[in-house]
């Protein structure tokens, strides 16, 4: 009986601690002022669909003004999970970098690796966008011209 009570208490505490994190994510999305661009490398159809949806989502969420020279860059690379069955799934990797200006050396920030299927493309795009907002909030200080 005590073990059940302890497990239930731990579950309630973990759920209440997780709620403020979602509220903070909404705030950081509004505050992102540095644009994000995505570059794609891959020839598989699922990876292409992932890139297209990710690029469309980024274009909707990028700040429109003022134009900025500094940019966060997502380097997306995909490959078929099973070369003999290309429609089953794709392996993807995303690397987030930051460049102060075009042609300058980029800062390597973080990376992610996963598998995407035709059914999970939207979920993966949402996961990448959430991580992008977190990266922009964490490393936004690198954009010294941010106003």
PETAMO-V697143 format. One line per field, one symbol per residue. ss: DSSP state (H for helix, E for strand, - for the rest). phi: phi as a letter, one per 40 degrees, with the letter a starting at -180 (. if undefined). burial: 1 if it has 9 or more other C-alpha atoms within 8 Angstrom, else 0. Layout:
# PETAMO-V697143
ss=???
phi=???
burial=???
This chain:
# PETAMO-V697143
ss=-HHHHHHHHHHHHHHHHHHHHHHHHHHHHHH---EEEEEEE---HHHHHHHHHHHHHHHHH---------EEEEEEEEEE---------EEEEEEEEEE-------EEEEEEEEEE-HHHHHHHHHHHHHHHHHHHHHHHHH-----
phi=.cccccccccccccccccccccccccccccccbccbbbbbbibcccccccccccccccccccccaccbccacbbbbbbaccbdcbcccabcbbbbcbbbcacgcccccbaaaaabbbdcbdcccccccccccccccccbcccccccb
burial=000000000000000000000000100100010111110001010111111011100100011000000111111111111100010111111111111100000000100000111100110110001101111110010010000
